[in-house]
């Protein structure tokens, strides 16, 4: 996608999803979040079985831990645009807040 901002990337992803027919009608926000969560679950499973590199399956579909992380981000960016969320603003705001927090938020364990 080249040098694009987070918001530009998110909008390009959402435009692609619309072209592919995923937004012909309103979608359930809970379902969209569950779909993103499912990609994280697949990433966790790949981590557990040691599939830490991207590989192509028999249909040339990218698979593996990095691919599942990317797909989660794709789903979240698509959802954010659909819901009118400015990801760059929200990330910057959250990171500015986090910067003010103490080391490990005052003693939390990882």
N, C-alpha and C positions, 0 to 999 in steps of 0.2 A: 504494500500500500504506500510505500515511500514515507517521506517526512510529513506526517500529519499530526495534528494535535489530538488529544484524547477525544474531544468532542467531534472533530472531523471524522475520526475513525469510527466512533459510535454511530454517527449519522450515516456513514457509508455502509456499515453493517446493517443498520435498520432499513435503509433503502434497498439493499440486497435482499433482506428477508421479505420485504413487501413484494419485490419483483418475483420472488420464488413462491409467493402465495400464502405466506404464513400470517399475513395480517388482512385477510379478506373480510374478517369481522373482528370485533373486540375479543381480546383474549383475557382469560382469568389470571389475575396477578399471582394468586397462590400457585397455580399451575406453572407459570413462568419461573417463579422462584424454585419450585420443586425440580424443574428441568435443569436449572443451573446447579442445584444441589446434586442432582444425579451425575453431572459431569465431575463434580468433586469426589463423589463416591467412586466413580470409575478411576479417577486419578489415585485415590487411596488404594484401591485394589491393585493397580499397576505398581504402585510403590511397594506394596506388600509382597508381590511376586517378582520384584526386581526388574520390571519393564521401564527403566528410567530413561531410555532413548526413544525417539520417535521412529516408528517402522511402518511400512505399508502392509496392509492385509491383502488377501487374495483379490480384492476389488480395488486395490490401490488407494484405500482409505487410510489416511494417517491415523496411527494409534500410538498408545504409550503415554506415559506420565506427562511429558510436555504438551502433547496434543490435547489431552483432557483438560489441563489447566487452561490452555488457549481457548478451548471450546466453552469452558465456563465463562471466561471473560467475554467471548462473543455473545453468549446468551445474556449476560448481565448488561452489556452495552446496548444490545437490542432492546431489552426491557427498559433500561433507563431512558432511552430516547422516546419510546412509546409512552412513558409516564411523564415526560417533560422534565426529567432530571438533568441538570447541568453537571455532568460528572467532574469536569475540571474544577468548577467552583466548590463542589462538595468535597473533593479530595483535598484541595488547598485548605479549605476551612477545617477539615478534620486533622490534617497534618499540622496546621498552626496550633490547634488545641493540644495535640499530642506532644508537640515540641515543649510545651510548658509543663508537662507532667514529669514527675521525678523518674529516676532510673527504675525500670521495671514497675513503673506506676506505684512506687513506694513499697516494694517487696513481694510482688506477685511472682509465683513460679511459672516457668514456661509451659 
